[in-house]
Amino acid sequence: MTLVASQPLLLHNPRCSKSRAAKAWLEQERITFIERLYLEDPLTVEELRELRQLLDEPAREWVRKGEDAYKAAGLSANSSDEEHFAAIAAAPILLERPILVHDGRAAIGRPLERISELV
């Protein structure tokens, strides 16, 4: 499976205020997008590798270090991308949010302006 689609893809967690704000902004701007509830439909390790390329940042930059699952996975700033990918695939709550994938690039919506720059 690939994250690149004909429409923007929002990796969304409806319980997150920043993620809800990104979705609301896309809807307000009347941008057609695909919504993926990544907690219910977790990204595979292969998709996380693709996301790494699209974000052009190491995985340690887009993992939620404050989550209990981070410590439980034994992750640290020195952990490899592959170690981060395995942990995120096993515990998707570790994925930073929201993330928008569009036109061969991706951005974390913190701040929201990063998403608006993609579309």
ROGUTI-868425 format. One record per residue (C-alpha): residue number from 1; residue in one letter; x, y, z. Coordinates in steps of 0.05 Angstrom, whole numbers. Example, Ala and Ser with C-alpha at 12.3 -4.5 7.8 and 13.67 -1.06 7.14 Angstrom:
# residues 2
R   resi   resn        u        v        w
R      1      a      246      -90      156
R      2      s      273      -21      143
This chain:
# residues 119
R   resi   resn        u        v        w
R      1      m        0        0        0
R      2      t       23       71      -14
R      3      l        7      135       23
R      4      v        8      176      -41
R      5      a      -61      184      -71
R      6      s      -96      228     -121
R      7      q     -125      269      -64
R      8      p      -92      294        0
R      9      l      -90      242       55
R     10      l     -102      264      127
R     11      l      -74      218      180
R     12      h     -125      235      233
R     13      n     -141      223      306
R     14      p     -210      253      323
R     15      r     -192      256      397
R     16      c     -135      305      383
R     17      s     -153      379      380
R     18      k      -97      394      330
R     19      s     -120      338      285
R     20      r     -193      362      290
R     21      a     -169      433      272
R     22      a     -132      407      211
R     23      k     -194      369      187
R     24      a     -238      430      199
R     25      w     -190      474      160
R     26      l     -190      426      101
R     27      e     -266      424      102
R     28      q     -271      500      108
R     29      e     -225      508       49
R     30      r     -267      457       11
R     31      i     -207      413       -2
R     32      t     -227      343      -19
R     33      f     -185      294       21
R     34      i     -181      223       45
R     35      e     -185      213      120
R     36      r     -148      155      151
R     37      l     -162      141      224
R     38      y      -93      114      237
R     39      l     -109       87      307
R     40      e     -162       42      276
R     41      d     -123       30      211
R     42      p      -50       32      233
R     43      l        6       46      183
R     44      t       50      -13      165
R     45      v      125      -11      172
R     46      e      128       -3       96
R     47      e       81       57       98
R     48      l      122       87      155
R     49      r      185       81      112
R     50      e      148      117       57
R     51      l      124      170      106
R     52      r      197      180      128
R     53      q      215      197       56
R     54      l      155      243       47
R     55      l      168      281      112
R     56      d      243      282       98
R     57      e      255      277      173
R     58      p      280      219      216
R     59      a      226      182      252
R     60      r      250      207      320
R     61      e      224      276      297
R     62      w      152      252      288
R     63      v      143      203      345
R     64      r      105      223      408
R     65      k      159      216      462
R     66      g      111      232      519
R     67      e       68      170      508
R     68      d       76      110      556
R     69      a       85       66      494
R     70      y      149      104      476
R     71      k      182       83      541
R     72      a      151       13      537
R     73      a      182        4      468
R     74      g      251       21      495
R     75      l      258       79      447
R     76      s      308      136      456
R     77      a      336      193      414
R     78      n      389      143      391
R     79      s      339       92      366
R     80      s      341       78      291
R     81      d      285       94      243
R     82      e      270       19      238
R     83      e      263       14      313
R     84      h      215       73      312
R     85      f      176       44      254
R     86      a      167      -22      290
R     87      a      143       14      353
R     88      i       95       59      316
R     89      a       66        0      276
R     90      a       55      -37      342
R     91      a       29       25      380
R     92      p        1       76      330
R     93      i      -13      125      386
R     94      l       62      141      379
R     95      l       51      174      312
R     96      e       51      250      315
R     97      r      -12      282      289
R     98      p      -41      308      246
R     99      i       -2      291      184
R    100      l      -23      310      114
R    101      v        5      274       53
R    102      h       -3      309      -13
R    103      d       32      312      -80
R    104      g       93      271      -61
R    105      r      105      308        5
R    106      a       80      306       76
R    107      a       75      354      134
R    108      i       59      350      208
R    109      g        4      400      224
R    110      r       39      432      283
R    111      p       30      489      270
R    112      l      -29      484      223
R    113      e        4      529      172
R    114      r       50      471      153
R    115      i      -10      434      125
R    116      s      -36      495       88
R    117      e       32      501       52
R    118      l       21      432       21
R    119      v      -46      446      -12
